[in-house]
C-alpha cells in the first residue's frame, strides 16, 4: 500500500466477536487481547447488535451461520446503522455462496473455520487499511469542503481528487454515452480488460466488452426493476470479454446519468470475481475430497467386517474338515457364502450409486410399476404377517421415466418398510398410495406402522453408507433412491414418529422430460 504503517496505533483496536460457539469466542478473545485489541464478545446476533450500540467497535467478526439472527442479517443491520464499521464474516466449509453474498453486501473480508492466525491477521490488516483510507478520505473531504467556500481553486482540487479516486479505484469504472461510445475507462477497468484508456475511448464500443448480445441484455435490465432499478443495476453477475478474448466473471453495478431530465450516459462499476470463483472451486474440490475420504473410510470398515466373517467361516471349514466334523464344516461354508453375498451386494450398490443417469426413458404408467412391486413382495409380507393396503388413484398421467431405476427406487422403500417392524409388533400394516397433485407432481406414499425413526437418524438416512441395519444393510439403498428421484427432477420427503411408524413420499414432476 502507498500509506505508511498506521500513524494512530489505536485505530481499529476495538473489536466485537459474535459467534454461537463459546470455544471460538473465547479463543478469539484471548488471541486478540494478546495482540493489544480491546474485545467484547456476544453469543448471538441480537446480543451482538446490542453490544455494538454500547461499545461502538470499529471491527466486527461474526459467524455467518448462527441460530436466530445469522451473520448475513447482522451484516445488513450494521450497514443500515450508517456507522463506520468493517465486518469480517467467519465461514465454514460449504458456505461459499453465503461468503460471496456477504462480500456483495460490503463485508470487509471473510475467513474460514478453523481460523488460522495468519488468515485472521491478514483480514484484520485489510479492515484496518479500509478504516485508515476512510478516515483519510473523510478528513480530506472535510478540509476540502471548508476550502470550497472560499475559493474556486478548491473546486479544481476536488475535481482532481475525484478524478484520482476514479482512476486509482481497485474496481473498474466505465462510462459510456447513449450511443455506446466510451467516455471514462479507469485503471481498474484496464486491469480487468487489458485495454489502455486510449484504446478503450478511441477504438472500442461498449458492446465489445461483453459476449455477443450481453450488453443489450444488461441495458434492458437497467431499465427494469429486476436488479434495483429502474435506472439502476445492483450486483449483477455477468462475463467480461478481455482484449485477448478471455472470459472473466464480473459483478456489475450500473446507473443511468441524467441531465435536465434527459438520459446522457451510463456508468458501470466492475468487480473482478476471478479470485472468488477460483477460491469457490478450490473449496468445492476440498469438500469433495473430504467426502471421498469419509466414504472410503466407511467402505473399508464395511469390507473389514465382511472379511472377518469370511475368515471365521473359512476357519470353521478347515477345523471341520480336519476333524471330520462335517456339520461344523457346513456351518462354516454357510457363513462364507453369506458374506460373499454381502460383499457382492455392497459392490452392486456402490456401482448403482456411482452410475450416471442414462436418461433411457419412456412413458410409464406408475400404477403398473406399483402393482408389479406389490406382487413381488406379497409372499414375503404374508409370511411375516404384514397386511398390504394398495390405494392407487386411477387416471394418473403417464410419466417419462427410467423404468428400471424407478422400479428399484420404490422397491427399496417398500423393502425398508417390511424390515421396519420390531418382533413385538403384531398388527403390521403397510400402505402404498399413488395420488396426483394437479399441475405439479405424481406422488407415491409408502406408509408403515413400524418402529419409526428418531429426528437425529432422519437427518442422516439419505447419507451414503449410513445404516441402522448393522450387518444386514449396505447403507446405500436410500441414498440410491434419492439419487434416482433427483435425476428425474423430483424429491423425497420423510415423516416419522418413534414407535408409530414412517411415511415416505416420492414426488415426481408431471411435465418432466429430463
N, C-alpha and C positions, 0 to 999 in steps of 0.2 A: 504494500500500500504506500501511497505518497505522503501519509501523515507520520509524524513521529509517534513513539510509544506514548500512550495516553498521558497527557500532562497532569490530569486530575486523577490520581490513583483511586479515589473513592467512587468514580463514575462506574455505574453498572455493578456496584458491590452489594446491592440489596436484592435478594433472590427469594422468590416464593416457589416451593416444590409442592405439586399436587399429584398424589398417587394413592390408589386404594390399597397398595401393598405396603405394610408397615416396614418390612425389611428394606425395601427400595427407598422409602422416605428417609429412614434413619441413616442408611449408608450414604446417601447423597448429602444429607445434612452434615454428617461428620466430615466427609471429604471436602465439601465446600467451605465449611468453617475452618478447616485446617489450611485452606488456601486464602483465608482472610476475608471471606464473604460473610455478610450478615444474612442469616437464613431463617425463614419461617416455613412451616410445613402444614399441609392440610390433607385429610383423608378422603375427601370427595370434592366434586366441583362446586357445590353450594357453599361449603365451608371455605373453599379456596377463594371464591368471589368476595365473601365477607371479609376475610383477612386482607385481601387485596385493597379494599376500600380503606382499611385502617393503616396498613403497613406501607402502601404505595411503593411496591418494588419496581425496579426498572427492568427486571428479567423474571419471566415465569417459566418454570419447567413443569409441563403437565403430561400425564399419561394420556394416550389417545383413546384407550378403551377402559371406561370406568362405569360402574352401575350408577343409575340416576342421570346426572349431568356428565356427558362424556367430554373428552378433550376437544373435539371439534366445536361443541356448543360453548365450552369455556372460552376457546379462542375467539369465537364470534362475539360473545358478550364483552370480552376485554377490549376488542377493537371498537365496539359500539360506545365504550365509555369516553373515547376521544383522548385517553391518557397516552402518553408516550411510553409504551411498554413493548419489549421484544419477547415473543413467545416461542419457546423451543418445545416441540412435541416429542414424546417418547413413544416409540412404536415397538410392536413385537413382529415376529415373522408372519407373513401373510397379510399385512396391513398396509401394503404399498399404496393401494388406491386411496386409503384414508390419509396417508402421508402426503400424497400429491394434492389431495383436496385441501389439506392444511396449508401447503405452500401457496395454493391458489388464493387462500383466504389471508395471505400475508403473514404466515408464520415465518419466524426468522430462520429456522432450521429444523431438522429432525434427527434424532439419534435412535439406534436400535438397542433393544434389550438382548442379552445382558449388556449394561452400559460400561464401555471401556473408558479408562481415564483419558486416553488420547482423544476419543470421539467427543467426550464431554468438554475437554479443554478447547478443542477446535470450535465447537458450537458456541461456547461462551465467548471466545475471542471474536467470532463473527458478530455475535449480538452486541458486544461492546463497541466493535467497529461501527456498527449501524447507529448506535446511540451517539458515538462521537461525531459521526457525519451529520446526524440530525441536529445535534446541538450547534455544531459549527454552522450549518446551513441556517438554522433559526437565528443564531447570533448575527450572521451576515445579513439576513433579510431584515432583522430589526434595525440594524445600523443603516441599511440601505434605505429603508422607508423613512427614517428621520432625515436623511440627506436629500431624499427626493423632494421634500417640502421646500428646500432652499435653492436647489439648482437643477437646471436642465441637464447639466453634466452627469448628475447622478442617474438620470434616466438612461443615459447611454451606458453607464456602468451596469445597471440592472439588465439592460438588453444584452450586454456582453456576457454577463453571468448566466442568464437564461440560455444563451447560445452555447456556453460551455457545458451547462448541465445536459443539454440535448446531445451535444457532441460526445461527451465523456460518459454517457449513460451505458451501463453494462448491457442493458436490453436494447434491441433495435427499435429505432423510431423512424417511421417513413410517413411522409405526407404527399398526397397527390391531388391534382385538381380534378374537376368533374370529367375531364376527358381522359384521365388516367395518366397524365404526364407527372413525373416525379418531381416534387419541389424540395423536399428535405430527405436526406439519406445520411444518417449519422454513423459514427464509428461502430456502434453495436450492430447496426444493420450490415455494415461491411464485413464484420466478423462472421455473421451468420451466412451471408450470401456470397461473399468472395469478390463482389464488385467494389471498385473505388467509388467515392462520392461523385466524381466527374463522370464516370461511366454510367452510373445509375441515372443522373439528372439529364445527361445529354443524349444517351443512347437507348435507355430502357423505357418500356411501357409497363405499368403496374401489373398487367396480366401475365408478364413473363416471370414474375416472382412466385407463381403458383403453378401446380399441374393444370392441364387444359380444362377450362370451364370452372375452376375453383374460384377465381376472382369474381366471376359473375354470381356464383352461389353466395359468396361472402357479402357482396353488395346487397343481395336480396335479403340476407339475414339481418344486416344493419337496419334496413327499413322496417323489418318485422319486430315483434316484441318477444321473440323466442329467446334471445340472449341478453336481455336487459334493455332493449330498445322500446320504441323506435328511435332511430338516430344514434343508437349505441350498440356496441357488441362487446360483451364481457366474457373473458376466459373461454374462448372458442378454440378447440384443438383442431389443427389442420396441418398441412405439409408445405414446406418451402422448397423451391427448386433453385439450387445454387448455380453459380457460374459454370462449374464443371459438371452440371446435371446430376448432382447428388440430391436425394430426397431427405430433408431434415424435418423431424417433428417439431412443431412450434405451438405455443399458446398465444393466441392473438386477442388483443382488445383493441377496439377502434371506436372513433366518434366522428360525427359529421360536424364540420365547421360552417357557421352561418355568418353572413354579413348583411345587415339591414334586412334580415328575414329571408335571404336568398342563400341557398347552399353553394359554397365556393370550394370546399376541399374536404378531404377525408384524412384523418391522422390515425395511424396504426402503431401499436406498441407490441413488439415481438419478443417472446422469451424462448430461447433455445431449450427444448426438452430432451436433447440427445442424452445428456448425462443421467437425467432422471429415468429415462426409458432403459438405458443400459443397466442402471442400478436395479430397476424393477426386474429385468430379465435375469440378472445375477441372483437376486433374492428368490425368484421362482425356481431357478436351477438348484440353488442350495436346498430349498424346501423339498424339491423333487428327489434330490439325492438322499436327504434325510428320511423321506418316506420310503424310498427303496431300501435303505439300510434297516429301517424298522421292520419292513415286510420280510426281508431276508432273515432277520433275527427270528421272527415268528415262524417262518417256514423251517428254519434249521431246528427250532425247538420241536415242531411237529414231527419232522422226519426222524429226529433223535428218538422220540418216544416210540415211533413205529419200528425203528431198527432194534430198539431194546426188546420189543415184543417178538420180533423175528428171531433175535438171538436166543431168547428164552425158549421159544418153540423149538429151534434147532438143537438146543441143549437137551431138551426133553426127548427129542427124536433119537439123538446119539445115546443117551442113557438107556432108553427103552430098547434100542437095537442091541446094544452091548450086553444088556442083562436079560435079553429075551422077553422083555415085558412089552408085548405088542400094544396093550391098552395105553401105556404111557407114551409110546411112540406115536400112536394115532392122535392122542390129545395134543402132543407137540406139533404134529403136522397140521392139525386143525388151526392151531394158533398161528403157524407160519402163513397158511392160506388166508386167514382173516386179515393179517397185516399186509399181505400182498394186495388184497382188495382195497385196504385203506390207502396205501401209497398210490395205487392206481387211480382211485377216486380223487385224491389230492392233486395228482398231476393233471387229470382231466379238468378239474375245476379251475386250476391255475391257468390252463390254456384257454378255457372258456372266458375267464375274466380278462385275459390279456388280448383276446381276439378282437380285431377291429370289426366295426359294423359293416356287414357285407352289402347291406341295402338291397338284398334279393327279396323283394316284397311283392305281395299280390293282395287283391281284395279278399278279405276273410270275414266270415260270419262268426263273431266271438262266441255266441251261444253254442255253436257246433264244437268249438275248442273246449268249452267248459264241460259239455256233455261227454266228450271223449275222455277228459281227465277224470270225471266222476266215475266213469266205467272202469278206468284203470285202478282207482283206489277203493272201489266199492267192496271188494272181497276183504281187503286188509281192514277196512273200517268195521265191517261186520264182525270179523274175528276179534277186534279189540273193543267191541261193544259201543261203537260210536254211531249215533244217528246222523245221517246225512240229509240236509234240507237244501233242495235246489229251488231257487226263486229267480227265474230268468225272465227278464222283460222281453216281450215279443216286439217285433218290428224295429229292432235296433239297426242303425245304418251299418253297412259293411265298412271295415277299416282297412287301410293299406298297411299290411303288417308283414314282418318276417315270421311266418307261421311257426317254424321250428323253435325260434328263440322265445316267442311269446308263450308257446306251449310249455317250454321248460321253466319260464318265469312263474307262471300260475301254478304249475305242478309243484314247484318248490314251496310256494306259500301254503298250498294245501297240505303238503307233507309235513311242513313245520307245525301246522295246526294239529295234525294227527299225533305228533310227538309232544304236544303241549300239555298233556293230561297227567297229573300225578296218579300214582297207583291207587290212592284212596278215593279217587273221583269215580262215581258210578253213573250219574246222569250226564253222559257225554254227548255233546251236540256240536256239529259244525254246519254252518250255513254258508252257502255260496250264492251270491246275488250278482245279477247284472242290472244296470239301470242307465238311463240317459239323463245327462244334464243338458237341456236343449241348447243347441248352438255352440256348445263348448266341448264336452267330454262324454265318452262312454266309460262307465266305472265298473270295476269288478271288486266286490267285497268278499273277503274271506274272514268269517267270524267264528271264534270258538269260545267255549266257556271253561277253558283250562286254567292253568296256574297263573297266567298273566305274567307281566314283566314289570320291573321297577322303573322309575323315571331315569335312574342312573344308567341302567342297561339299555333303555330305549334310545339313549343318545348314541350308543355305540353299535347297535345291531347291524347297521349297514357298512360298518368299517371292515375292510378286508382282513381275514384271518381272526376275527373276533367270534368266539363261540361260547355258548353256555352248555354245550353237549359233551364236553370233555373229549374222550377218545372216540366218540361216535360222530363227531362233526368235523368238517374241514374249516369252517368259518368263512366260506366263500359263497355259500348259497344265496344269502340275502344281498350281498354285495353284487353278485352277478345279476340278480333280479332287478335291483335298482339301476344298474348299468343298462340293461336291456330296455327298461321303461324310458330312461332318459334319452336313449338313442332313437326312440320313437316320438320324442318331443313331449313325453308325459312325466308324471311324478308319482311317488308313493307316500301315503300318509299312514300313520300308526296311532291307534288309541288303545290303551291297555290299563287295566287296574289289577293289582296283585290279588290273586286268588279268585278273580272274577272272569278273567279271560282277555282275549286280544281281538282287535278289529283292524285288519289291513285293508287299505283301499288303493287300488291302482287306477289312476286317471290317464286315459289315452285320448288325445285330441281327435276330434271328428274330421276336421279338414287338414289332415297331416299326410302329405306325400313327401316324406323326407328324402 
